[in-house]
């Protein structure tokens, strides 16, 4: 899947919680940077300490 910079993606955490993360792009080392729209915190994938997955479009609806 090609990620779009600035797009908000639904993410399922290992706890089952669904969050909204905005993809902020990749840095010079190729690390993907995200912004949690609920907490306002930015982070890269190497700093995430739990399992998560992007949900297919529409799966988080309802």
Long-range contacts (C-beta under 8 A, 24 or more apart in sequence): 1-54, 3-32, 8-37, 9-54, 9-55, 10-54, 10-55, 10-59, 10-60, 11-52, 11-53, 11-54, 11-55, 12-52, 12-53, 12-55, 12-60, 13-50, 13-51, 13-52, 14-50, 14-51, 14-52, 15-50, 18-55, 18-60
